[in-house]
Amino acid sequence: MSRKSKFIASVVAASKEDIPALPFQRGAARKAMFARNKAQTPERKRA
């Protein structure tokens, strides 16, 4: 799925919810996602 398709799908899904998340509320979820991804990826060895 392309980035554009993912974005459109997320907007459609959010619009179907009872109370859509406000832009400042989505920021916390986004930061949490980045933190999870960073915690899951092993650190690379630097030469």
N, C-alpha and C positions, 0 to 999 in steps of 0.2 A: 504494500500500500504506500502510495507516495505521501510526502509531507502534506501536500495540499488536501489530499483525500482524508488523511488522519485529522487535520484541523477541522475540515467541514463536518466529519463524523462526530468530533467532540463537541462542536457548536450545536449540532442537531440534538445530540444526547443531552447536553446541558439545558437546551430549551424545552425539552420534554419533562424535565424535573419540575417539582412543585415550586421550589424556590431556587432559581439559578444563583450560582456563586458570583459574588461581586468581584471585580478585578483585583481589589486589594486582598480578598480572601484567597484567591487562586495562587497568589504569590507564595503563601506559606506552604501550600501543597507542593508547589514546584520546587521550593527549596528543600523540602523533605525528600522528594524524589531524587534530587541531585545528591543529597547526603547518603541515601540508600545505595545509589549507584556507585558512589565513591567508596563506600564501605565494602561493597562486594568485589570490586576490582582489586587484584593484588598489585602492590607497588612494583614498579619496574626497577631493575637494577641499573644504575647509571655507571657508565664507564669512566 
